[in-house]
Amino acid sequence: MGLFSLNYRNVPGQCVYAEGGLKFRADENMLRHYFAPILSYISLNELIGEATFWSLLPSTLAIWVFPIFLYFKGTFYALMATLILSNIMEILHQLFYSKIINYAIFILANNILALIVYFILAIILIHLNFFKEAIVLIVWGFFSISGLVEIIFFPIDLALVKFFGLPKSDQILRNIGWHYGRKLGLDPLQWKMYD
């Protein structure tokens, strides 16, 4: 079992739920059939785990860039820049995959770490008499860490489902599988979900 390996619950003939709740619309047998060319290299548990963490990239970016923009540029700029960057990343992370970036997500997607950092930053802002910024930081922290930030990606995700023909989680899983297929010198465009 690798670092990203996650357990999952299979609902035969319907779907797979990754530990934490992310849903993939194919069941275990279909996924094993589709990813068969690479499963001797990487396990299905690892593929599902990497997809689960990779799906957190836009929200993780929103959590960590907001305080930087808030401190250096102010509230309005922080909100606009964070929303724009995270929405751009919502599109891009469904088009490419980087395991190195996923290692960073593995660490930075930890909500306890984010809570500690936001708490320390709020204390620093209060100490510097930036009360308004401290309140904005706390509100953004709650919005982001609770997962409510995912709401801002909903319109983009609807459009991308039409474009890719797959929900976000499935597109990410396929993308990661294709990444490993290309690394092994395979042509993932030849893979078929059904016989």
Contacts in CASP RR format, 6 or more apart in sequence:
PFRMAT RR
TARGET T0000
AUTHOR 0000-0000-0000
METHOD contacts of the structure
MODEL  1
MGLFSLNYRNVPGQCVYAEGGLKFRADENMLRHYFAPILSYISLNELIGE
ATFWSLLPSTLAIWVFPIFLYFKGTFYALMATLILSNIMEILHQLFYSKI
INYAIFILANNILALIVYFILAIILIHLNFFKEAIVLIVWGFFSISGLVE
IIFFPIDLALVKFFGLPKSDQILRNIGWHYGRKLGLDPLQWKMYD
1 43 0 8 1.000
1 45 0 8 1.000
1 46 0 8 1.000
2 43 0 8 1.000
2 46 0 8 1.000
3 103 0 8 1.000
3 106 0 8 1.000
4 46 0 8 1.000
4 49 0 8 1.000
4 50 0 8 1.000
4 52 0 8 1.000
4 53 0 8 1.000
4 102 0 8 1.000
4 106 0 8 1.000
5 43 0 8 1.000
5 45 0 8 1.000
5 46 0 8 1.000
5 49 0 8 1.000
6 18 0 8 1.000
6 19 0 8 1.000
6 20 0 8 1.000
6 45 0 8 1.000
6 48 0 8 1.000
6 49 0 8 1.000
6 52 0 8 1.000
7 18 0 8 1.000
7 19 0 8 1.000
7 45 0 8 1.000
8 16 0 8 1.000
8 17 0 8 1.000
8 18 0 8 1.000
8 19 0 8 1.000
8 28 0 8 1.000
8 44 0 8 1.000
8 45 0 8 1.000
8 48 0 8 1.000
9 16 0 8 1.000
9 17 0 8 1.000
10 16 0 8 1.000
10 27 0 8 1.000
10 28 0 8 1.000
11 17 0 8 1.000
11 27 0 8 1.000
12 27 0 8 1.000
12 28 0 8 1.000
12 29 0 8 1.000
13 27 0 8 1.000
13 29 0 8 1.000
13 30 0 8 1.000
14 25 0 8 1.000
14 27 0 8 1.000
15 23 0 8 1.000
15 24 0 8 1.000
15 25 0 8 1.000
15 26 0 8 1.000
15 27 0 8 1.000
16 23 0 8 1.000
16 24 0 8 1.000
16 26 0 8 1.000
16 27 0 8 1.000
16 28 0 8 1.000
16 31 0 8 1.000
16 48 0 8 1.000
17 23 0 8 1.000
17 24 0 8 1.000
18 24 0 8 1.000
18 48 0 8 1.000
18 49 0 8 1.000
18 51 0 8 1.000
18 52 0 8 1.000
19 52 0 8 1.000
20 52 0 8 1.000
22 51 0 8 1.000
22 52 0 8 1.000
22 55 0 8 1.000
22 169 0 8 1.000
23 167 0 8 1.000
23 169 0 8 1.000
24 31 0 8 1.000
24 48 0 8 1.000
24 51 0 8 1.000
24 169 0 8 1.000
24 170 0 8 1.000
24 173 0 8 1.000
25 166 0 8 1.000
25 167 0 8 1.000
25 169 0 8 1.000
25 170 0 8 1.000
26 34 0 8 1.000
26 170 0 8 1.000
26 193 0 8 1.000
28 44 0 8 1.000
30 193 0 8 1.000
30 194 0 8 1.000
31 44 0 8 1.000
31 47 0 8 1.000
31 173 0 8 1.000
32 39 0 8 1.000
32 44 0 8 1.000
33 193 0 8 1.000
33 194 0 8 1.000
33 195 0 8 1.000
34 191 0 8 1.000
34 192 0 8 1.000
34 193 0 8 1.000
35 44 0 8 1.000
35 47 0 8 1.000
35 177 0 8 1.000
35 191 0 8 1.000
37 181 0 8 1.000
37 184 0 8 1.000
37 186 0 8 1.000
37 191 0 8 1.000
38 47 0 8 1.000
38 177 0 8 1.000
38 180 0 8 1.000
38 181 0 8 1.000
38 184 0 8 1.000
38 186 0 8 1.000
41 180 0 8 1.000
41 184 0 8 1.000
42 177 0 8 1.000
42 180 0 8 1.000
47 173 0 8 1.000
47 176 0 8 1.000
47 177 0 8 1.000
47 180 0 8 1.000
48 173 0 8 1.000
50 97 0 8 1.000
50 99 0 8 1.000
50 102 0 8 1.000
50 176 0 8 1.000
51 169 0 8 1.000
51 172 0 8 1.000
51 173 0 8 1.000
51 176 0 8 1.000
53 102 0 8 1.000
53 105 0 8 1.000
53 106 0 8 1.000
53 109 0 8 1.000
54 93 0 8 1.000
54 97 0 8 1.000
54 102 0 8 1.000
54 105 0 8 1.000
54 172 0 8 1.000
54 176 0 8 1.000
55 93 0 8 1.000
55 168 0 8 1.000
55 169 0 8 1.000
55 172 0 8 1.000
56 105 0 8 1.000
56 109 0 8 1.000
57 89 0 8 1.000
57 93 0 8 1.000
57 101 0 8 1.000
57 105 0 8 1.000
58 86 0 8 1.000
58 87 0 8 1.000
58 89 0 8 1.000
58 90 0 8 1.000
58 93 0 8 1.000
58 153 0 8 1.000
59 86 0 8 1.000
59 109 0 8 1.000
59 144 0 8 1.000
59 147 0 8 1.000
59 149 0 8 1.000
59 150 0 8 1.000
59 153 0 8 1.000
60 105 0 8 1.000
60 108 0 8 1.000
60 109 0 8 1.000
61 85 0 8 1.000
61 86 0 8 1.000
61 89 0 8 1.000
62 82 0 8 1.000
62 83 0 8 1.000
62 85 0 8 1.000
62 86 0 8 1.000
62 144 0 8 1.000
62 149 0 8 1.000
63 108 0 8 1.000
63 114 0 8 1.000
63 141 0 8 1.000
63 144 0 8 1.000
63 145 0 8 1.000
63 149 0 8 1.000
64 108 0 8 1.000
64 114 0 8 1.000
65 81 0 8 1.000
65 82 0 8 1.000
65 85 0 8 1.000
65 86 0 8 1.000
66 78 0 8 1.000
66 79 0 8 1.000
66 82 0 8 1.000
66 137 0 8 1.000
66 140 0 8 1.000
66 141 0 8 1.000
66 144 0 8 1.000
67 78 0 8 1.000
67 117 0 8 1.000
67 118 0 8 1.000
67 121 0 8 1.000
67 137 0 8 1.000
69 77 0 8 1.000
69 78 0 8 1.000
69 81 0 8 1.000
69 82 0 8 1.000
70 78 0 8 1.000
70 133 0 8 1.000
70 136 0 8 1.000
70 137 0 8 1.000
70 140 0 8 1.000
71 121 0 8 1.000
71 125 0 8 1.000
71 133 0 8 1.000
73 81 0 8 1.000
74 133 0 8 1.000
75 132 0 8 1.000
75 133 0 8 1.000
75 136 0 8 1.000
78 136 0 8 1.000
78 140 0 8 1.000
79 140 0 8 1.000
83 152 0 8 1.000
86 149 0 8 1.000
86 152 0 8 1.000
86 153 0 8 1.000
87 152 0 8 1.000
87 153 0 8 1.000
87 156 0 8 1.000
90 153 0 8 1.000
90 156 0 8 1.000
90 157 0 8 1.000
90 160 0 8 1.000
91 156 0 8 1.000
91 160 0 8 1.000
93 172 0 8 1.000
94 160 0 8 1.000
94 164 0 8 1.000
94 168 0 8 1.000
94 171 0 8 1.000
94 172 0 8 1.000
94 175 0 8 1.000
95 175 0 8 1.000
96 175 0 8 1.000
97 172 0 8 1.000
97 175 0 8 1.000
97 176 0 8 1.000
97 179 0 8 1.000
99 179 0 8 1.000
107 113 0 8 1.000
108 114 0 8 1.000
111 145 0 8 1.000
114 141 0 8 1.000
114 144 0 8 1.000
114 145 0 8 1.000
115 145 0 8 1.000
118 137 0 8 1.000
118 138 0 8 1.000
118 141 0 8 1.000
118 145 0 8 1.000
121 137 0 8 1.000
122 134 0 8 1.000
122 137 0 8 1.000
122 138 0 8 1.000
125 131 0 8 1.000
125 133 0 8 1.000
125 134 0 8 1.000
125 137 0 8 1.000
126 134 0 8 1.000
142 148 0 8 1.000
143 149 0 8 1.000
157 167 0 8 1.000
157 168 0 8 1.000
160 168 0 8 1.000
160 171 0 8 1.000
161 167 0 8 1.000
161 168 0 8 1.000
164 171 0 8 1.000
165 171 0 8 1.000
166 174 0 8 1.000
177 188 0 8 1.000
178 188 0 8 1.000
181 188 0 8 1.000
182 188 0 8 1.000
END
